[in-house]
Amino acid sequence: MSTPPSNNPRRAKHATRRTRTRTTTPSSIRKFRIFVVDGHPVTREGLISVINREEDLEVCGAVGSPAEAISAIQGTHPDMMITDMSIPGRNGIEFLKDIHAVLPSLPILVLSMHDETFYAERALRSGARGYLMKESSLEKLMEVMRLILTGGSFVSPQISARLVDAAIGRRPRGSNSPIEKLSDREFEVFQHIGNGKSTKEIAGTLHLSPKTVDVHRGRIKQKLQIRDAISLLHHAVRWVETQCPQG
């Protein structure tokens, strides 16, 4: 049974106010658009699922390789990109630099299984706004995402302390591995050596000449105090193995 409209102005005013309140629904909330780049399908689909559950977040695109990423990102106009350091076809640091060169204002969060001691500072220098380990809770992930979306940045307290130490000229606390002395390019070559690639293969992957790769090899040996190529190979292989997740 319908109720006839009231001629009482005060009752009509209250009815209008109630109607306006009811029209404010979750669908009217502004959603931040997130683009996901991760080479592991299970991880990628899991991220999509948890992000899309949030009222203020939605995934606008997801790919598994850097080759697909740039054109897809330019076509979807995300508010933020989430990526791993380990993605097929391109070194993670170089991929960050690629994205930052094309879309310098795009906030990037690195969500990775790789040790932040070796990767976080390199990621920030390459254009990322934050570095979070994949072992973190979902609550922490959402907190960090919203922080970066609103103009902030994030690293763990340990990495933050190291950055402060470096800024004031104090010897950074934490890991003192000589690998930290390597430049980004040397670090990239070192990783490829650890994955068993030859000089020619590394040159092709990085679009360098074999001679340039040999120069990087020489600098790596000097910085790591390694005498010969065989020792370098063994050292690099062992290091790469320690970076692999234990399954």
N, C-alpha and C positions, 0 to 999 in steps of 0.2 A: 504494500500500500504506500503510495507516494504522499509526501507532506507538502501542502500548498506553500508557496513563498510567503515569508513574513513581511508585513508592512512596517514592522518596528525597525528603525534605522540602526539602533544599537545591536539588536540581534543579527541584523543583516551584516553589520561590520564584523562581528565575531565569526559569523559563518564564512565570510570572505577570507579572514585571517586563517581559519582552519583549512580552507581549501588551498591557500598558498603554501601552508606548511606541508600538506600531503604531497604537493607536486615536487618537493625537493627530494629526489631519489638518488641512489648511488650512481645511476647512469649519467647524472649531471656533473659528477666529479671529473676534473681534468686528469687524464691518464698520461703518464710519462711513457714515451715509446722507447723500447729497449731492443737493441740488435745484438744477437748472440753469435759468436764465432767460436766453435769448438769442434775438433776433429773426432771426438768420440760420440757416436750417435746416442748412446744411453745417457751420457752426461748432458748432451745438448737437449734432448727431449725432457730430461728431468728439470733442467733450468727453465725451459719453456713452461712446464707445468706449474712449478712453484711461483714463478713470476706472475703468471696469468691469474693466480688465485687472489692477488692483491688488488684492492679496489682502485688504487691510484697508479698501477703499473700494468703495462701490456707489452708483449713481444710483437714487434712489427716485422721481424725477419730473422732468419737463422740460417747459417751456412756452415759447411764443414771444412772449408779451406780458404786461404787468403786470396786465391785466384778468383773466387766468386764474390769476395767480400766488398771490394771498393765500389763496383758498379751497383751492387745490390743496396749498399748503404746510401749511395747517392740517390737511388730511386725511392727509398723509404723514409728518408729524413728523420732518423732517430734522435732522441734526446741523449742517449748514452749507448756505448758499445761495451759488451763484456767479452773478453777473449782469454785464452790460455796462452802460456808461453810455448807450449809444445803443440804445433799445428802442422799438418802435412803440407809440404811444398815450399815452406818459407820459414826462416828462422824467426822466432817470436819477436826479438828486438828489432830486426829489420822490418817486420810487418807493422809494428807500432810506429816506426819512423815513416813508413809508406802512408799510413792512415793520417798521421799528424801533418804530413806535408800537404796532403790533399784537403783534409778537413781539420784545420788546426784548432777550431773551437769545439770540436766534438769531445765530450768527456769520455775517458776510457778507464774501465776497471779491469785489471788483470786478476783473474781468478785461477789460481794455479796450484798444482801439486809440488812444484819445484821449490827448493829451499830459497826462502826470501833473502837470506844472507848474500847469496850470489846474484839474485835476479831483481830484487825490489828497486834498488837504486838505479840500476841500468834501465829498468822499465820506466821509472819516473823521468830520467834524462831523455828518454825516447818519446815522451809525450803522454804517458799514462797519468791519471789523477789519483790512482790508488792501486794497492797490491794486497790481495787477500788470499790466504791459503785455503785450498778446497776442503781441508779438514774442519774449517770453521762451521759454526751452527747456522741454520737457516735464518734465525733471528739476527745474527751478526751480519749475514749477507744483506738482508733487507735494510738494516741500519746503515751499512756502508753505502749501499746503492743510493739511498735517499740523501745521505750526506753529500755525495758527489753530485747528485742531480741538483742540489741547491747551492752549488758553488764551492763545496769543501773538497778536501783531499784526505786520503787515508793511507797510513802504513802502521804496522804494529808498533807498540811502545819501544821494542828493542831496536827496530830500524830507525825510528824517530830519534832515539838517543844517539845512534851512530851518525845520523845526518847533522845533528847539533854539534857533535864532537868534531866532525869534518869542517863545519862552518867556522868554528872558533879556533881551528888549528890544533886541536887535541887529537892524540892517537885514538882512532875509533875503537870502542870496546867490542867484545864479541869475537867472532872468527878472525883469525890472523892468517888465513890461507893465502899463499902467494898467488893463487888464481885470481884473487881480487885485484891484483896489480895489472891484469891484462886489459887492454882496450876492448871496446865492444867488438871490433872486427877480429882481434886476436882471440877473444873468447869464443866467437863464432867458429873460427877455424879450428880451435882446440876441440870444440864439441864434435865437429865433423870428423876430426882425426879419431876421437873416441868412438865414433860410430863406424869406424873401419874404412873410411873413404880415402882414396889415394889423392895425391896432389892434383892430378888431372880432373878427377871427379869433383873435388872441392872448388877448383877454378871454374868448372862449368856451372856448378850450383850457385856460386856467388858472383858469377859474371866478372871474374878476374882473370888475369893471365897466370899461368903456372909459376912464372918468375915472381909475381907479387905474392902468391901463396907461400912460396919458399922463403920470401923475406919475412912474412908473418911467422912462419915456423921457426926461423932463426931467433926472432924476438921473443917468442914464447919460451924457447929453450933457455934463453938468457935470463928471462924473468923468473922462470921456475927452477933455474940452476940445474938443467938437464943437459947431459953431454951429447947424446946422439939420438938419431931418429927412432931407433928401436925402443929406447928408454922413454922417449916422448910418447910413442904409441901405447906402451904398457900403462904409463901414467894416465893418459887420456881415457883409455878404455876403463880402467878402474874407477876413475872419477865419474864417467858417464853411468856406470853400473850403480854407483851409490846414489845417483839422482833418480833412478827408476823406482816407482812405487812398489812396495812389497805386496804381492798379491796373495 
